[in-house]
Amino acid sequence: MKFLLPIPKKSHYLFNLRDVAKVFQGLCKAQVKVVDTVATFVRLWVHEMNRVFRDRLLDKKDTADFDSLLKKSVADKLMIAEAEV
């Protein structure tokens, strides 16, 4: 919310609960046989976050900010090292 504010040049930077729901829908469609470890589930979550949110970003600074925020979230909140993901 702090980094990716909508401005006239980037009016499509409006994110809402529907976008979060798309991430969860992608996670729920995963097969149990394929997602059998925590690291695999986190990789799937990162993929869905990139698919839903990162694909909308225009410039390199925004994508770099998003990538660093995502890496920090995985490391801090999910306690998984970057090498595992």
Stockholm file with secondary structure:
# STOCKHOLM 1.0

chainA/1-85         MKFLLPIPKKSHYLFNLRDVAKVFQGLCKAQVKVVDTVATFVRLWVHEMNRVFRDRLLDKKDTADFDSLLKKSVADKLMIAEAEV
#=GR chainA/1-85 SS CCSCCCCGGGTTCCCCHHHHHHHHHHHHTSCTTTCCSHHHHHHHHHHHHHHHTGGGCCSHHHHHHHHHHHHHHHHHTSCCCGGGC
#=GC SS_cons        CCSCCCCGGGTTCCCCHHHHHHHHHHHHTSCTTTCCSHHHHHHHHHHHHHHHTGGGCCSHHHHHHHHHHHHHHHHHTSCCCGGGC
//
